[in-house]
Structure formats: structure tokens, C-alpha cells
Amino acid sequence: MDITAVLHDCALDGETGFAATCVEFPEANGQGETREECIANLKDEVKEVLQFRRDEAERLLSKGDLLQVVAA
């Protein structure tokens, strides 16, 4: 799965590093001193969001239902 990151150069705000948000998962945010570090952090946050959503879906399953993780 590909995600779309919006990167912000924090130097424009008088700070250092980069911040990122994810278009597809707006609750996932990343930060880092370099672009690469920021993107890696964002990827980790997206994985956490996905796991949280899976855990919630599993918690709310009806009797006889099951979850199947598929590649998109």
C-alpha cells in the first residue's frame, strides 16, 4: 500500500527538522530531523493506526464474523 505524505520544513517556522501528515490517515503524524527520519516515523504511525483499527474491528465483531487482512 502506498500512502501520501505532506511534508513541512520546520525551518520555515524557525525550528529544525521536518513534520509530516498522511493524506489517507490524517491521525498519523511524523517528525524527524531529516526527511528520511520523518517519513520513517510517519510510516510507523500509520502502522499503529492500522493496528488500532484492526483491534477495534475485532473487538466489535459479531458472532460468526472474522477479520481477514488483505494486501491492497
N, C-alpha and C positions, 0 to 999 in steps of 0.2 A: 504494500500500500504506500502510495506517495502522499505526503502532506505538504501544505503550502505555508511557508513561514514568512511573516512580516518582520524584517529586521530593523532595529533602530540603533543608530550610532549614538551612544550616550554622550560622546564628546560635544555634540550639538547643544547639550544641556549643561555643559561644564563639568561633566563627570567622565569616568573612564569605562571602557568596555562596551558591551552590546546587550540589548534586550530583544526578545522575540516573542511574538504571539503566533498562534496557529489558527489559520482561517477555518479549518474544519472542526477544531476543538478549541473554542475560544477560552475555555477554562484552563488550558495548558499554556504556561508561560515559561520562557527560558531566559537565562542570563549567563554571561561569561565575559572574561577579559578579551577573548578573541572571538571572531565569528564562528570558528570551528567549535570552540568550547560552548558557545551559546547554543548552537544548533544541536550539539550532543545533549546538552541539558534539556532542550525542548523535546527532543526525541524521548528521553527518559520520562518527562512529564506526560507526554501523550500515552506512553505505555501504562503509566499509573492511572490515567483517566480511563483507558480501555479496561484495565483490570477492575477498577472500581465499578464500572458499568456492568461488567460481566458478573461480579459478585452480587450486585443489586438485582440483576435479572434472575440469577439463580435463587436468590432469597425469595423472590416473588413468583416463582414457577408454580403453576397449578399441577395437581396430581396427574401424572401421566406425561407431563411435558419434560423435555430435556433441552439442554443447550448444545449447539454444535458450532465450534469455531471453524470458519472457512476463510481461505485467502481471498482477498478482493483484488 
